[in-house]
Amino acid sequence: MAKSLRSKWKRKMRAEKRKKNAPKELSRLKSILKIDGDVLMKDVQEIATVVEPKHCQEKTQCVVKDETGEIVFFKKFF
């Protein structure tokens, strides 16, 4: 399927905009990461997409009672 000139132009201009804004975005990210302790996630979300790591999503805890009635915790992987 042939690509239109408009889509090529838009793709080109998005790449140009990314090149132009990259240094500014990188400096903001570095300044946020330099701060110890109180890093607000709202500031990080403005710069980057915050996604929970895959290995944390896969882990769950199962609560099971054994024969004596004590609660036992098991980590279960999917």
C-alpha positions in Angstrom: 0.0 0.0 0.0 1.4 3.4 -1.0 2.1 5.9 1.7 0.7 9.4 1.3 2.8 12.5 1.4 0.8 13.8 4.4 1.7 10.7 6.5 5.4 10.9 5.5 5.4 14.6 6.4 3.8 14.1 9.8 6.2 11.2 10.6 9.1 13.4 9.6 7.9 16.3 11.7 7.3 14.1 14.8 10.9 12.9 14.5 12.1 16.5 14.2 10.1 17.5 17.3 11.5 14.5 19.3 15.1 15.6 18.4 14.3 19.2 19.4 12.7 18.3 22.7 15.0 15.5 23.7 17.7 17.5 25.5 15.2 19.4 27.5 13.3 16.3 28.4 16.5 14.5 29.4 17.7 17.4 31.6 14.3 17.4 33.4 14.5 13.7 34.0 18.0 13.9 35.3 17.1 16.7 37.7 14.2 14.7 39.1 16.4 11.6 39.6 19.1 13.6 41.4 16.7 14.5 44.2 17.0 12.1 47.1 13.9 10.7 48.8 10.9 12.9 48.0 10.4 12.3 44.3 6.9 13.0 43.4 5.5 10.5 40.9 3.4 13.3 39.3 6.6 15.0 38.1 8.0 11.8 36.7 4.7 11.0 35.0 4.9 14.3 33.1 8.2 13.3 31.6 7.9 9.5 31.2 5.3 6.8 31.1 5.3 5.0 34.5 4.7 1.3 34.1 4.8 -1.3 36.8 7.6 -3.8 36.2 6.5 -7.1 34.6 8.1 -9.2 37.3 6.0 -7.4 40.0 2.8 -7.9 38.1 3.5 -11.7 37.9 4.1 -12.2 41.6 1.1 -12.7 43.9 0.8 -13.9 47.4 -1.3 -16.8 48.4 -2.6 -17.1 52.0 -3.1 -20.7 53.1 -4.0 -22.1 56.5 -2.2 -25.3 57.4 -3.5 -28.2 59.5 -2.6 -26.4 62.8 -4.6 -23.3 61.8 -1.5 -21.1 61.3 -1.5 -18.8 58.3 1.3 -19.5 55.8 2.2 -17.1 53.0 3.4 -18.4 49.6 4.6 -16.4 46.7 3.1 -17.8 43.5 4.4 -17.1 40.0 2.1 -17.3 37.0 
